[in-house]
């Protein structure tokens, strides 16, 4: 399992605590040090639209004034590729027996049903 995020992000801290408290191992990739490129972003968007990966609480989102703008899928992909800091975090790749699954953000109820069942 891989967790992508930024160490200072509150949601990432909650996800890390959840996994640590439940003895679930993961590899952490800090997007501020190791940004992901177009291929990885396109892989993620096969699970969820790029527009829903945009984090309205992120500094890049606010700086671009996206709150009141309609963002197309193509534009969202471009924004994510340019600045991974705009991604809703954490992004978690997981799955068993070669089955790739994807979870974005932190929701304790979802984490309980996804990772503890």
C-alpha positions as a printed Julia matrix, in Angstrom:
117×3 Matrix{Float64}:
   0.0     0.0     0.0
   1.22    3.48   -0.87
   0.08    6.74    0.69
   0.74    9.96   -1.2
   0.49   13.24    0.64
   2.26   16.1     2.35
   3.58   15.6     5.89
   2.07   18.83    7.22
  -1.45   18.03    5.95
  -3.95   17.36    8.77
  -5.77   14.65    6.77
  -2.49   12.89    6.04
  -1.61   12.99    9.74
  -4.98   11.41   10.59
  -4.52    8.69    7.96
  -1.0     7.92    9.18
  -2.26    7.71   12.77
  -5.09    5.4    11.67
  -2.7     3.03    9.89
  -0.09    3.18   12.66
  -2.68    2.56   15.4
  -4.05   -0.42   13.48
  -0.61   -1.86   12.59
  -1.21   -1.45    8.86
   1.99   -0.98    6.91
   2.26    1.56    4.12
   4.87    3.37    2.1
   4.6     7.16    2.39
   5.42    9.31   -0.64
   5.76   13.01    0.17
   4.35   14.88   -2.82
   6.28   18.01   -1.88
   9.55   16.09   -2.33
   8.53   13.49   -4.93
   5.75   14.88   -7.12
   3.84   12.46   -9.32
   3.67   12.94  -13.07
   1.1    12.64  -15.8
   1.13    8.8   -15.96
   0.36    8.38  -12.26
  -2.29   11.11  -12.33
  -3.98    9.45  -15.31
  -3.92    6.12  -13.45
  -5.63    7.77  -10.47
  -8.23    9.43  -12.7
  -9.3     6.02  -13.96
 -10.79    5.64  -10.43
 -12.07    9.15   -9.82
 -12.46   12.28  -12.0
  -9.61   14.77  -11.79
 -12.06   17.5   -10.88
 -12.97   15.65   -7.67
  -9.29   15.29   -6.8
  -8.9    19.06   -6.49
  -8.6    20.15   -2.87
 -10.6    23.36   -2.3
  -8.76   23.87    1.01
  -5.31   23.83   -0.64
  -3.28   26.98   -1.12
  -2.89   26.45   -4.9
  -6.67   26.1    -5.29
  -7.3    29.29   -3.35
  -4.48   31.18   -5.1
  -5.99   30.31   -8.49
  -9.43   31.49   -7.36
 -11.09   28.24   -8.44
 -13.92   28.39   -5.9
 -16.36   30.13   -8.24
 -15.02   28.72  -11.51
 -16.16   25.62  -13.37
 -13.1    23.47  -13.99
 -13.04   20.98  -16.83
 -11.5    17.54  -16.51
  -8.69   18.55  -18.88
  -7.95   21.72  -16.88
  -8.01   19.78  -13.58
  -5.49   17.26  -14.96
  -3.25   20.12  -16.06
  -3.48   21.82  -12.65
  -2.63   18.59  -10.8
   0.29   17.89  -13.1
   1.68   21.41  -12.61
   1.28   21.43   -8.81
   0.6    18.25   -6.81
  -0.18   20.49   -3.83
  -3.66   20.99   -5.26
  -4.53   17.29   -4.8
  -6.98   16.25   -2.1
  -4.94   14.2     0.36
  -4.02   11.56    1.17
  -4.18    9.46   -1.97
  -3.93    5.78   -1.09
  -3.24    2.98   -3.55
  -4.14   -0.41   -2.15
  -5.51   -3.8    -3.07
  -4.87   -7.52   -2.87
  -3.91  -10.1    -5.47
  -3.02   -7.52   -8.09
  -6.35   -5.72   -7.75
  -5.64   -2.0    -7.6
  -7.93    0.12   -5.46
  -7.84    3.79   -4.68
  -8.94    5.91   -1.72
  -8.69    9.69   -1.54
  -8.97   11.92    1.51
  -9.52   10.82    5.09
 -12.84    9.52    6.33
 -12.56    7.32    9.43
 -15.78    5.42    8.69
 -14.6     4.64    5.16
 -11.15    3.66    6.44
 -12.69    1.29    9.01
 -14.77   -0.49    6.37
 -12.03   -0.49    3.72
  -8.93   -1.33    5.72
 -10.18   -3.19    8.8
 -12.74   -5.58    7.32
